Amino acid sequence: MARTVTGTHSDVVLKKEKSNLRRSEFYQGWKRFKKHRLAVIGLVWVIIFCLAGIIGPWVAPYDYRTGDFLAINQGPSWQHIFGTDNVGHDMFSQILYSIRSALIIAVGATLVSFLIGVVLGLWAGLRGGIVDMIVMRAVDFMMTLPGFLFALILVILLGRGYWSLILAIGIPGWAGYARLIRSLVLGMRNSEMVEAATALGASQAHIARRYMFPNVIGSMGVSLAFGIPGDLTQIAGLSIFGMGLQPPIPSFGNMIAQASENILGFPWLLYFPAGIFAITLLSFLFVADGLQEAFSPKGGQ
């Protein structure tokens, strides 16, 4: 009984020490992140952008389907702070709905790419041999394909709804995550903790879940932060090519494409959506850069 109690107490102490170590690592990483001024500014904008996407439909002064034909192509005013378009849509409301659409598709597509890449990367890194060779040849094949062209073909096949765009953008993007995960797993596969777990008869699924995934999640967080702006750009690109969300659902790409035809006469139609979109992309990149410096192995040097 004494041995059992002692063993249980040791396990509890060990878990507390690991938990404290992780908190300490996160705290040190956060301190390094805060020193990156552009990353902090970018994080503030990203939070505002995400909040706008969440609450936008409830705070938008006008419905995105409602047009005022008596207020066509009006410039910014107290009634329409971003002006109106060529059918009388309030541009501020259109942008709020576009933020929601962009977030749903970009986050969904990034998660699809991430999940596929994590599963295949862990599988290839742990199993090795023929499995590793097949997965890596698939990665090489996907990396040689133009991602935007692949997404465009998938949209043509699947349609222009939310789920179709999430899959069309997410499926071609898994290769980069798989390659990164595999390299991280190969670096840990011969570590003492993994060898000890293998000697004790732990399954590969248990090793992946218990040891591999928690130790690569920091690097994957940085990759996700870089992946979201890439997917946002693809969404806008598909919309500009007429393969984004079906109107009247607003999107940044649709607004930018339509505004470019009348930029000389009604420049606000382009300035506001293009400006907000550009600031958002830069903010995500600043945050990703800050995370990379804060949580990379060299971040503390």
N, C-alpha and C positions, 0 to 999 in steps of 0.2 A: 504493500500500500504506500509506503514511504517513497519508493522509487516512482510510482505512478504520479503521486502528488508533486514530487520534485520535477519529473519530466514535464508535467502540465504547466508548472510554474515557469520552467525554462522556456517553453514554447510561447507563453504569454509575454515574457520579457523580451524574447527575440522579435515577436511581432511588433511590440511597442517600439523597439529600437529601429526596426525597419520603417515603421510609420513616421517616427521622428526624423529619420534620415531623409525620407522622401519630402517631408514638409520643409526641412532645411534646404534641400536642393531646389525646391520650388521657390522658396523665399529668396535664395541667392540669385536664382534666375530672374525673378521679378525685379530685384534691385538692379541687375545689369540691364534689364529691359527698360526700366525707367530712365536710365542715363541716355538712352537713345531718343532724343527729343522728337524727331520726325515720326518715330514709331508710336510714341505716346499720342501725338497729335492725330496720327492715322487711326489709332485705336478709338479715340474719341469720336472721330467721324464715322468709323465703322459701326460703333454702337448707335449713333444717331441714325445712320442709314438703316440698320436692322430694326430699330424701334419704329421708324417711319414705315417700313414694310409691314410690320405687325399691326400697328394701329392705324395705318394710312386709310384703309377703307372706311373707318369709323370717324375720322376727323376731316376727310376730304370734303370741301364745301359743295362739290357737285358730283353727281354720278358720272362715271366715265362714258356712259351711253347717252348722256343728256347733252344736246347741243343747242345753243341759243343763236338762231339765225339772225337776230337783231344785233348780235355782238361778234360778227365774223372778223377775224384778223385784227382784233383790237390789241393795242400795246399794253404793257403793264399798267395797272391802275389799282385803286383800293378795292374795287370789286373783283378784279382778276389780277392778282399780284404778279403772275408770270405771263399775262396776256391770254389771248385765245387763238385757236387755229382757224383753218379755212372753213370749218363747219360749226364754229362757235363753241368748241370744247374748251373748258377751262384748263389751261396748261398745268397749273399747279396740281389740280386733281389728277390729271393724266400722269404726271410724274409720280405721284404717290402710289397710284395703282401699278405703274411700271416697276417701281421699286419692289413691290410685293411679288410681281411676276418674275422679276429677275432673281430675287432671293430664292423663291421656290425652286426654280429650274436649276440655278447654279449650285445651291446646296445639295439638292437631290442628285444632280449629275456627279458632283464631287464625291458624294457618299457611295454612289454606284461604282465609280472608278476605284475608290478606296477599298471597298469590301472585296471586289474581285481581285484587286492587286494584293491585298493582305493574305487572302486565302491561298492564292497561287504562289506568292512569294514565300510564305511559310512552308507550304507543301514542298516546293522545290528545294529550299534551303535545308529542310530537315531530312527529306528522303534521299536527295542526291541521285546519282546514277542516271538511269534512263528517264526518270521523272523530271529531274533537273534539266536534262538536255532538251526534252520536249517543251517544257515551260519556257526555257530561255530561247529556243528557236521561235516559239510563238511570240515572245517579247520582241525579238529582232524583227520579225515580220510586221508586227503592229507598229514598231518604231519607224519602219521605212515607209509606211502609208501616210499620206497627208491627212492629219486628223480632221481638219475642217471638211475636206472632200468626203471622207468616210461618213462624217456626221450628216452632211448634206444628202448623201445617198440613203442613209437610214431614215431621215425625215421624209424623203420622197416615198419610201416603202411603208413607214409606220404612220405617217400623218403629221399634223401640226398641233396636236394637243399638248397639255402639260407633260403627261407621262411619256408621250412619244419623244418630245424634246429632251427630257431627262435621260431616257435610254439612249437616244441618238448621240448625245454629247458625252454621256457617262461611259458607255461601252468602249469606245476607242481609247479612252484615257487611262485604262488600268495598267498598261505596260510599264510606265515610269514608276508607279507605286510598287509593282511586283519586283522590278529590278532592285529598287532601294531596299525593300524588305529582305529579299534574298541575300544581298550583300551584308546586311546587318545580322541576319541569322547565321550566315557562314562565319562571321566574326565571333559569335557567341557559342557556336556549336561545340567547340572544344574547351569551353570554360569548365571550371571545376564544378559549378552548381549543376550544369547540364549533364556532365559525366556522372556525377553522384546520383542524380535522378534516374539516369539510364541504368546504372548499376543496381539500383533498388527496384527496377522493373517498371518504372513509370512509362506510360504510353506516350507516343509522340504527340497525341492530341493534348494530353495533360501537360507535357513539357512546353508546347506552344502556348497554351493558355496561361500557365502558371509562371513561366520563366521568360519566354521569348517576347510575347506581346507586351507585357508591362515595361520591358526594357527598351523597346523600339518606339513606344508611343510618343515620346518626346520628339524624335526625328520625324515621325509621321505627322505630328501637329504642324511642324514647319512646312512640310510638303503640302498639307491641306491648305494652309494659309496662302501658299503660292498657287495652288490649284484653282481656288475659287475665282480670282480675277481672270485667270485663263478661260474658265468656263463662261464668265460674264462676257468676255470678248467674243467668244464663239456664238453666244446667244444673240448678241447685237449683230454680228456678221450674218448669221442666218436670216435675221429679220430684214437687214438691208438687201439681201438677195431675194426677199419675198418668201422665205421659207420658215419664218418664225411663227409666233402665235397668230391665229386667225383674227383679223379685225372683227369686231370693234375692241377686242381686248388690247389695251395699250402696252407698248413696250418701247424701250429706249431706241432699239434699232429702227422700228417703224417710224417713230417721231423724227429721228435724225434723217432717215431717208426722205420722208415727206418734206421736212424743213429745208433740205438742201436744194430743192427745186425752187424755193421762194426766198432764198437767203438775202438777196439784195433788197427786196421789198419789205420783208417781215423777218428781220434778223433774230428777234427774240425767240422765234420758233426753234432755232438751232442752238442759240447760246445757252439757254437754260438746261435742256436735256443733255446736250453734249458736255457742258461744263460740269454738271453734277456727275455724269457718268465718268468723266476723266478724273475728277477728284476722288471718286470712289475707287477706281482702279489703282490710282497712286497710293491711296490710304491702305488698301489691302497689301500692296507691295511693301510699303513702309513697315507695316505690322509684321509681315513675314520676315523681312530683313532683320527687324529687332528681335524676333523670336530666334532666328538663326544665330545671331550674335549672343543672345542670352543663354540658350540651352545647348549650343554646340559644345563639343569637348574643349574648344579653344576660347569659349566665351568668357571664362573666368580668368584668362591670362592677361 
